[in-house]
């Protein structure tokens, strides 16, 4: 916002020079421009305050999300769905291990036929 204020000051100086050349009431023009500059400065400070407040609110939301995530994970792990998934994945892992063992046995022992495991 400082860049905006510097631009307004620069424009004020240019305006003062133009009004002096044209012979107009310099004090009145300077007062008008100074008033505009004050309004711009006030608006700039207000916007900076709003931005800071929004940053604080975003930080609070992130903290809330972290807590909610932890609570959601805890609730899910306590649920029957989680327990059934563990059981299912355990069974699937066991089946995969058995199949790998079968493949290894067939590769290492050519006398074993793969269909014999299914009997």
C-alpha positions in Angstrom: 0.0 0.0 0.0 3.0 2.3 0.5 3.5 2.3 -3.3 0.0 3.7 -3.7 0.7 6.5 -1.2 4.0 7.3 -2.9 2.2 7.6 -6.3 -0.5 9.8 -4.8 2.3 12.1 -3.3 4.0 12.2 -6.7 0.7 13.1 -8.4 0.2 15.8 -5.7 3.5 17.4 -6.5 2.7 17.3 -10.3 -0.8 18.8 -9.5 0.8 21.6 -7.4 3.2 22.5 -10.2 0.3 22.6 -12.8 -1.9 24.7 -10.6 1.0 27.2 -9.8 1.6 27.6 -13.6 -2.1 28.2 -14.3 -2.4 30.7 -11.5 -5.2 28.9 -9.6 -5.7 28.9 -5.9 -2.9 26.6 -4.9 -3.9 26.3 -1.2 -7.4 25.1 -2.1 -6.0 22.5 -4.6 -3.5 21.3 -2.1 -6.2 20.9 0.6 -8.3 18.9 -1.8 -5.5 16.6 -2.8 -4.3 16.3 0.8 -7.9 15.3 1.8 -7.8 12.6 -1.0 -4.4 11.4 0.2 -5.7 11.1 3.8 -8.7 9.1 2.6 -6.4 6.8 0.5 -4.1 6.3 3.5 -7.1 5.5 5.8 -8.5 3.1 3.3 -5.1 1.5 2.9 -4.7 1.0 6.6 -8.2 -0.4 6.8 -7.5 -2.9 4.0 -4.3 -3.9 5.7 -6.2 -4.6 8.9 -8.8 -6.7 7.0 -6.0 -8.7 5.3 -4.4 -9.4 8.7 -7.7 -10.5 10.2 -8.3 -12.8 7.2 -4.8 -14.3 7.7 -5.6 -15.0 11.3 -8.9 -16.6 10.4 -7.3 -18.8 7.8 -4.7 -19.9 10.4 -7.5 -20.8 12.8 -9.3 -22.8 10.1 -6.1 -24.8 9.5 -5.8 -25.6 13.2 -9.4 -26.7 13.3 -8.9 -28.9 10.3 -5.9 -30.6 12.0 -8.0 -31.3 15.1 -10.9 -32.6 13.0 -8.6 -34.8 11.0 -7.2 -36.4 14.2 -10.7 -36.9 15.6 -12.0 -38.4 12.4 -9.1 -40.8 12.2 -9.7 -41.8 15.9 -13.4 -42.4 15.2 -12.7 -44.4 12.1 -10.2 -46.7 13.8 -12.8 -47.3 16.5 -15.5 -48.2 13.9 -16.5 -51.7 12.8 -15.8 -50.8 9.2 -12.1 -50.3 10.1 -12.0 -53.6 11.9 -13.6 -55.4 8.9 -11.1 -53.8 6.6 -8.2 -55.0 8.7 -9.7 -58.5 8.6 -10.2 -58.3 4.9 -6.7 -57.0 4.1 -5.3 -59.6 6.5 -7.0 -62.4 4.6 -5.9 -60.9 1.2 -2.3 -60.7 2.4 -2.5 -64.3 3.6 -3.9 -65.4 0.2 -1.1 -63.5 -1.6 1.5 -65.1 0.6 0.1 -68.6 -0.1 0.1 -68.0 -3.8 3.7 -66.8 -3.8 4.7 -69.9 -1.8 2.9 -72.1 -4.3 4.7 -70.4 -7.2 8.0 -70.7 -5.5 7.5 -74.4 -4.8 6.5 -75.1 -8.4 9.6 -73.2 -9.7 12.0 -74.9 -7.3 10.4 -78.4 -7.5 9.4 -79.3 -11.1 7.9 -82.5 -9.9 5.0 -80.6 -8.2 2.1 -79.7 -10.5 0.3 -76.4 -9.6 -3.1 -78.2 -9.8 -2.2 -80.4 -6.9 -2.5 -77.5 -4.5 -6.2 -77.1 -5.3 -7.1 -80.6 -4.2 
